[in-house]
Amino acid sequence: MTPIGHSLTGASLAIFAIPRGASWRVAVPVVAACVAAASIPDFSLPGWGHDDILRSHSLWVALVGGTSLAIVLSVARRGVLKSIPKWLPLGLALCWLSHILLDAMYAGTPGLIIGWPFDKRRLALPVWWLHTAHKHGDLLSPHNVRVFLLELATFGPVFATAVGVRWWFGRGRAKPVGGNG
């Protein structure tokens, strides 16, 4: 996946972590945090990301890391950071886990060794139209542009659906301003 697929998936999950009636000042940081969490395995840190894909793209590392992140934020939410939305810790953990699922969807790859360090089996869930972008050379090569557009066409509707579901279940629940109600 490119950052397009991961970002749209993180933003889609963020839609459900935003508290009902939240202002943009709350919603935008929630979406940004979920997009960042969905990209954690690709962070360019020494011994992490694509420098060590076994570690960064392991289901065990994601489960431990995502759970730890959720626990820390849940504890902080009760104390110092009371403004953290209720569902954000779980949302961040799910965003991190989503990265592994999405990267397993590349067509033409052997899949991810998600059980590292305990298991060497690979997870491959190839979707025939999703391919890796070429990292060397022209970022806007015809191949890469095609990869970007197909990810946008695949995950853009997922985001639109999340927004639609959020709107559908939130409609009609607003309290009237003033008057009898």
C-alpha positions as CSV (number, residue, x, y, z in Angstrom):
1,M,0.0,0.0,0.0
2,T,1.0,3.6,-0.5
3,P,0.2,6.3,2.1
4,I,-3.0,6.9,0.1
5,G,-4.6,3.5,1.1
6,H,-3.3,3.6,4.7
7,S,-4.4,7.3,5.2
8,L,-7.9,6.7,3.8
9,T,-8.3,3.6,6.0
10,G,-7.1,5.4,9.1
11,A,-9.4,8.4,8.3
12,S,-12.3,5.9,7.8
13,L,-11.7,4.4,11.2
14,A,-11.3,7.8,12.8
15,I,-14.8,8.8,11.7
16,F,-16.1,6.4,14.3
17,A,-13.8,7.6,17.1
18,I,-14.9,11.2,16.8
19,P,-17.4,12.0,19.6
20,R,-20.9,13.0,18.4
21,G,-21.2,16.7,18.1
22,A,-17.5,17.2,18.2
23,S,-16.0,20.5,16.8
24,W,-13.4,20.6,14.1
25,R,-10.9,21.3,16.9
26,V,-11.5,17.8,18.1
27,A,-12.3,16.0,14.9
28,V,-9.2,17.1,12.9
29,P,-6.6,15.9,15.6
30,V,-8.5,12.6,15.9
31,V,-8.3,12.0,12.1
32,A,-4.7,13.0,12.1
33,A,-3.9,10.6,14.9
34,C,-5.6,7.7,13.2
35,V,-3.9,8.4,9.9
36,A,-0.6,8.5,11.7
37,A,-1.4,5.2,13.6
38,A,-2.3,3.5,10.3
39,S,1.2,4.4,9.0
40,I,3.2,3.4,12.1
41,P,4.7,0.3,10.4
42,D,6.1,2.4,7.6
43,F,7.7,5.1,9.8
44,S,11.3,5.7,8.7
45,L,13.1,4.9,11.9
46,P,16.3,2.9,12.3
47,G,15.5,-0.8,12.6
48,W,11.9,-0.2,11.9
49,G,9.6,0.3,8.9
50,H,10.8,-1.0,5.6
51,D,14.3,-1.2,7.1
52,D,13.1,-4.2,9.1
53,I,9.7,-5.2,7.6
54,L,9.7,-8.4,9.8
55,R,9.5,-6.4,13.0
56,S,7.4,-3.5,11.8
57,H,4.8,-5.6,9.9
58,S,4.4,-8.4,12.4
59,L,1.0,-9.1,13.8
60,W,2.5,-9.7,17.2
61,V,4.3,-6.4,17.3
62,A,1.1,-4.6,16.1
63,L,-1.0,-6.3,18.7
64,V,1.5,-5.5,21.5
65,G,2.1,-2.0,20.3
66,G,-1.5,-1.2,19.5
67,T,-2.7,-2.6,22.8
68,S,0.0,-0.7,24.7
69,L,-0.9,2.5,22.9
70,A,-4.6,2.0,23.7
71,I,-3.8,1.2,27.4
72,V,-1.6,4.3,27.8
73,L,-4.1,6.6,26.2
74,S,-7.0,5.1,28.2
75,V,-5.1,5.7,31.5
76,A,-4.1,9.2,30.3
77,R,-7.8,9.9,29.4
78,R,-8.7,9.2,33.0
79,G,-6.0,11.6,34.3
80,V,-4.1,14.3,32.5
81,L,-5.7,14.1,29.1
82,K,-9.4,14.1,29.8
83,S,-10.1,15.6,26.4
84,I,-9.1,12.4,24.5
85,P,-12.3,11.0,22.9
86,K,-13.6,7.8,24.4
87,W,-13.1,5.6,21.4
88,L,-9.7,7.0,20.2
89,P,-7.5,4.5,22.0
90,L,-9.3,1.6,20.4
91,G,-9.4,3.4,17.1
92,L,-5.6,4.0,17.1
93,A,-5.0,0.3,17.8
94,L,-7.3,-0.8,15.0
95,C,-5.6,1.7,12.6
96,W,-2.2,0.2,13.4
97,L,-3.6,-3.3,12.8
98,S,-5.2,-2.2,9.5
99,H,-1.8,-1.5,8.1
100,I,-0.8,-5.2,8.2
101,L,-4.1,-6.3,6.6
102,L,-3.7,-3.7,3.8
103,D,-0.1,-4.6,3.1
104,A,-1.1,-8.3,2.7
105,M,-3.4,-7.2,-0.2
106,Y,-0.6,-6.5,-2.7
107,A,-0.9,-8.6,-5.8
108,G,2.3,-10.2,-7.0
109,T,4.1,-10.4,-3.7
110,P,4.7,-13.4,-1.4
111,G,2.8,-11.7,1.4
112,L,3.9,-10.7,4.9
113,I,5.5,-12.9,7.6
114,I,3.0,-11.7,10.1
115,G,3.9,-14.2,12.8
116,W,7.4,-13.0,13.3
117,P,9.3,-13.9,15.5
118,F,7.3,-17.0,16.4
119,D,6.2,-18.1,13.0
120,K,7.5,-17.8,9.4
121,R,4.2,-18.3,7.6
122,R,3.0,-15.6,5.3
123,L,-0.3,-13.8,4.9
124,A,-1.2,-13.0,1.4
125,L,-4.6,-11.7,0.5
126,P,-3.9,-10.4,-3.0
127,V,-6.3,-8.1,-4.7
128,W,-5.5,-8.2,-8.4
129,W,-5.6,-4.5,-9.0
130,L,-3.5,-3.4,-6.0
131,H,0.2,-3.3,-6.6
132,T,3.3,-1.8,-5.0
133,A,4.6,1.6,-6.2
134,H,8.1,1.8,-7.4
135,K,10.1,3.6,-4.7
136,H,13.2,4.3,-6.9
137,G,13.0,6.6,-9.9
138,D,10.1,8.9,-10.9
139,L,7.5,9.2,-8.2
140,L,4.9,10.2,-10.8
141,S,5.8,7.5,-13.3
142,P,2.8,6.0,-15.2
143,H,3.0,2.9,-13.0
144,N,3.0,4.8,-9.8
145,V,0.2,7.2,-10.9
146,R,-1.9,4.1,-11.7
147,V,-1.1,2.6,-8.3
148,F,-2.1,5.9,-6.6
149,L,-5.4,6.2,-8.6
150,L,-6.4,2.6,-8.0
151,E,-5.8,3.0,-4.2
152,L,-7.8,6.2,-4.3
153,A,-10.6,4.4,-6.2
154,T,-10.5,1.5,-3.8
155,F,-10.3,3.2,-0.5
156,G,-12.0,6.5,-1.3
157,P,-15.4,4.8,-1.3
158,V,-14.6,3.2,2.0
159,F,-14.0,6.6,3.5
160,A,-17.2,8.0,1.8
161,T,-19.1,5.0,3.2
162,A,-17.8,5.7,6.8
163,V,-18.8,9.3,6.5
164,G,-22.2,8.3,5.2
165,V,-22.8,5.7,7.9
166,R,-21.7,8.2,10.6
167,W,-24.1,10.8,9.1
168,W,-27.0,8.3,8.7
169,F,-26.9,7.1,12.3
170,G,-26.3,10.7,13.6
171,R,-29.1,12.4,11.8
172,G,-32.2,13.4,13.7
173,R,-30.4,13.2,17.0
174,A,-29.4,16.8,17.3
175,K,-31.1,18.5,20.2
176,P,-33.2,21.5,19.3
177,V,-31.8,24.9,19.9
178,G,-34.1,26.7,22.3
179,G,-37.9,26.3,22.3
180,N,-39.8,23.2,23.4
181,G,-38.2,20.0,22.8
